[in-house]
Amino acid sequence: MTVTTSHHGHGTWRRGQLLRPASATRRWWARIIDALLILVLTSVTAVTAMSLYGATVLSLDAATAAALLSYPAVLLLFGALYGCTLSPGQAMMGVVSLRTHDGRRVGFWRGMGRYLGVGLFPIALVVLIWTLFEATSFGSAPIRVCQRVR
């Protein structure tokens, strides 16, 4: 099977067809749909895990691990779909992400890395800000406020 692909001024050639760039509206809605689906799947997994803990089927440690690991796992799943085929949001909006120079898919590892990076960046930012507000003053002695003796 020969696939001729190349970048053209207003699109990308793939399998003998010129694919024009998708509108910004379609691209953003695909991302928003993906984000909502990721949150729904993660929430369902977390609620199910905690419900199984409540029914004494799972231990608290196992339920917590399932709840916390579901978010990165769903991110990796959506990233693999994005890199190899289509993410659900892209499928719903009728868009596809392709490399401009050869018209091929983004790729398994690049797709997973992109979704993991984009999905975990806000968490890392919140942790950084939280750490800065909770940190003691740099280079100064600790301060304690005491009640005065009369």
PyMOL commands that set and color helices and strands:
alter all, ss='L'
color gray80, all
select helices_A, chain A and resi 24-54+60-84+88-93+108-134
alter helices_A, ss='H'
color red, helices_A
select strands_A, chain A and resi 6-8+11-14+17-19
alter strands_A, ss='S'
color yellow, strands_A
deselect
rebuild
show_as cartoon
